[in-house]
Amino acid sequence: MTNLEIRGQESRIGVFSFCLLSTFCILSVVACKKHEEEKKLISPADVVIRINDKEITYGGFHDIFKSQFLEGEGAAEIKEEELKDLKKALVNQIIEEELMLEEANRVALTVSEKEFSKEMEEIKKEYSGDSFESTIMNRYGSLDKWKEEIRKKLLIRKIVDEAITSKILVKEGEARKYYKENSADYNVKEQVRARMIVVKTEEEASKVRERLKKGEDFAKVAEEVSLGPEAKKGGDLGFFGRGEMPKEFEDVVFSLPSGKISDIVKTVYGYHIFRVEDKRKAKSQTFSEVKKEIIEKLRREKSDMEFQAWMKELKQKARIEVKEELL
């Protein structure tokens, strides 16, 4: 084959490749436009999720999405790329909730009025004044819709308890074995409980220290003059171990005897005075001290594993259809 023939063949290949690429690009653009047109044409009443006989419409899905993710503080900060993950998570949540409700109905579980009223009272305690009704109306649109959601959550809680939680058993031997294998996690470091007064200037700190030396109550003086947020609690910092507070604090309080008042300590936060209230020596917690904590931890882990297996089985038996491209 001559060089001219080779160049001619290469030219034909190049033209062919270009045509393929052009065709692919055109098809891609057409597909994208078609997808966008489909999304524009979709009606709020169109079904986008089917779980057995339950149908979730486009409008219904986005109402739920809006109430959960697009209202309240931080809603405006959700990035575009995060929306897909949030929608995917919500689809899974909707499917799992519906399957659990169907299972609850299958075994004839119900929520009594007493259980419902008790739950409502507990929820209302978290609100003050008129904020309860306004919050409910903003999120759910009506009290009836909110009550329906509460009944659903209670029913789901009951079926999970009946199918999973009530059947989980953690024996003492399991807990003891876990303790032996993870005993280092139950070593408690040396801790100190201290009170602190912090003021702006060294002159102020000197005056405060003189008052304390004359016998004034540290907690009352802290409430009166300290600039720290713990001032309202009499300057009480609670118990803390090494590494939990600024080093300047630790160097003072861990070397100070209980009941004693420190010298003035200067930091970037101001001028501090400390009083050590109590000290706890480093120790290893015994099994009896942490037995309940370990049993609860193992119960949660077992419950989670059983729930995942149970939910997988429910999904395998169900007829589920999701039109993700329209969400």
Secondary structure, 3 states (H helix, E strand, C coil): CCHHHHHHHHHHHHHHHHHHHHHHHHHHHHHHHHHHHHHHHCCCCCEEEEECCEEEEHHHHHHHHHHHHCCCCCHHHCCHHHHHHHHHHHHHHHHHHHHHHHHHHHCCCCCCHHHHHHHHHHHHCCCCCCHHHHHHHHHHCCHHHHHHHHHHHHHHHHHHHHHCHHHCCCCHHHHHHHHHHCHHHHEECCEEEEEEEEECCHHHHHHHHHHHHCCCCHHHHHHHHCCCHHHHHCCEEEEEECCCCCHHHHHHHCCCCCCCECCCEEECCEEEEEEEEEEECCEECCHHHHHHHHHHHHHHHHHHHHHHHHHHHHHHHCCEEECHHHC
